[in-house]
Amino acid sequence: MKDQPNFLFLFPDQWRWDWLGCEDSPYGKVPVQTPNIDALAERGIRFSGCRTCAPLCSPARACLALGERPPGPGVPDNQHCTPLDRPTVFSLLRASGYHTATCGKSDLFKPLTEPSQTGYYPVMDTLGFSDGIDHHGKGQAVIYARKGIDDPYIVLLKEQGELQTHLDDHPPQPLERAAAPTALPDELTTDAVTGRHALKLLNRTPENKPWCLWVNFPGPHDPYDPPAELLSRYDGIAFPGAVAPTDDPPAYRDVEKDRLHYAACCSHIDDEIGRLLAEVDRRGERDNTVVVFASDHGEMLGDHGRWQKSIWNEGSLRVPLIVAGPGVESGGVSRSPVELIDISATILDLAGVKVPGTWDAKPFSSCLKNPAIEHRKYAVSQLEDWRCVTSNEWKYVEYREQAPRLFDLSEDPQELHNVAEKYPQRCATFAHILEEASPWERLGKDGV
């Protein structure tokens, strides 16, 4: 049905929730320049209380695709693939008449990846995609290129005579690369290439079908390697320092430098998003396209002495979420807790597709018209050795072998003071919620 809305789902990797020009932060206002995303928020709704169900790439994306909290998808880490024996949000959309496509680094099937110079793999059809150009991202591209495995990004670098430039730009362990501008031309960064792939996929969608395009930008995931021109936009601009940093960070880490380069990576993606939104407008499809901007997990950026993700702190757990499009209130802000997986249920609901009764995901469609509506009372998150529940005011954390932790986010948004001993009854209530929503027994003793 052509009157069903299109969906442009913008999904960068490791974008911290408060690293947006339109967002406020208890850590200090972040002067990141994201004018296109800010404009999207002005014509839509920003959900300031969204948390990922699992702050790690493949687990988060499997949960999103399947509409389930962990450990339901059976993807405890990045070495596991999304199960292929159950419907995804993309396969349900396709079955209802949508043309579904993806580009960039989806991380739904990384361990299964075989060489594909076109970027379309047979497993993508099983996952529900009609079309796609999937590639391994920047650091992963180095690992695969050294093994002689070509994907569309490696092929392009070879054609442009820049593969060795990219290899030289990254050490054998690319995640341990100090922040520095890329030596590649701006147009050959993974995020710029992903943007062009998205434009290509958008312009080969069938005219008689609604479409859903999932754009998986590999950045701003480390290593933080923006084009030099992007760095120049931040000349003379200072960023807030880390919360409770350690005195002995890894040798390749520099909080101030990392944050500057991370912001430039965000701006680079914002530029690509601007081009995509302009193309939707050029095609005359703005009034029938729902645009979603979110991320799989955040980035600690030195807070509490941590980098990257995989921890329950807000920098890792909390993610941006903006929705704009037909029927969405302009300039609204929802502070209700939202889970990342709820995006999939909402997309199905807006498309007129029934949300599976087995899903943990819950559509927040009513909030798009009235952001004052409470969507959830709390959000649940989990990885192998911890689980937590977060409300607007509280965060309760359990480890398998440690005493529980409780934080009063209204008074202590930086999570500096564990008040679990002060509020034993509140801890007991949250422990019951966790056992109901995400019991340890489902995951198993060894996380499998």
Order of alpha helices (4+ residues) and beta strands (2+ residues): beta-alpha-beta-beta-alpha-alpha-beta-alpha-beta-alpha-alpha-alpha-alpha-beta-alpha-alpha-beta-alpha-beta-beta-beta-alpha-alpha-beta-beta-beta-beta-alpha-alpha
